Amino acid sequence: MNDATKVQTERLQPMTAPEFSQLGIGQVAYIRPLVVNGMPAFGIYSAAGQQLAVVPTRDSAVGIVRQNEMEPASLH
């Protein structure tokens, strides 16, 4: 290990569970296919897993996420 690698390694700190749970909050929203009353739908979820909305199409879910200045990510 050279000195530069040693310095980088020494500066790394493990994340706490609360810090990890806040990653992506306000930046990423997850889109997941659902079935609601027997009909296909798409749920929009925060990075922390809270359901934010349910919409009829994936395109509308992506549009809503982008309108709120976040990046959409798909869950399968």
N, C-alpha and C positions, 0 to 999 in steps of 0.2 A: 504494500500500500504506500503510495507516495504522499507527500505532505498535503497536497491539495485535496486528495480523496479523504485523508484523515480529518482535515478541517471540516469538509462537508459532512462527513459522517457524524462528527461530534456535535454539529449544530442541529441535526435532525432530532425532533422531539415527537414522541408518540402522541396521537390525538386522544383526547378524552372522549367518552361516549357522547356527552352533550355537544362537544365541538363537532364530532363526526355527524351527528344528527342534524346539524345546521348547514352542512355542505349543500350548496345549490339552492337554498331558500332564496326566493326572489329572482333566481336566475334560470331555473329549470322547472318545467312542469311535465309530468308523465302522462301519457295517453294510453289507455288500456281498453281493449274491446270488452263489452259487457252485453248481457241480455237483460232487458227490462220489460216486464210484462209480456214475455215471449217475443220481443222485437229486438233486433241488434241495435246497439248504441255504443257510445264511447265515453268513458269516464276520464275526467281531467283531475290529476292529483298533484298536490304540492310535493316538493322534495322530501318532506317529512312524512308523506303518506296520507295526508288529509284530503278527502274528496272535495274538490272545488266545484265541479259541475258535471252534468251528464248531458250529452248532445247526440243528435241522431246520426251524424256522419263524422268520419275521421277528418275530412277537410274542414268542417266547421270547428272541430276541436283544435286543429293546428292553427286556424285563423284566430281563434280566441286567445290561444297561448301567445301568439306573436303580437296581437294587439296589446297585450299586457307586458310587452317588451321582455318576454322570456323565451328560452329555447325549448322546443318540444322534444321529448324523448319517448320512444315507444316501449311499452311493456307487452310481452306476449303471454 
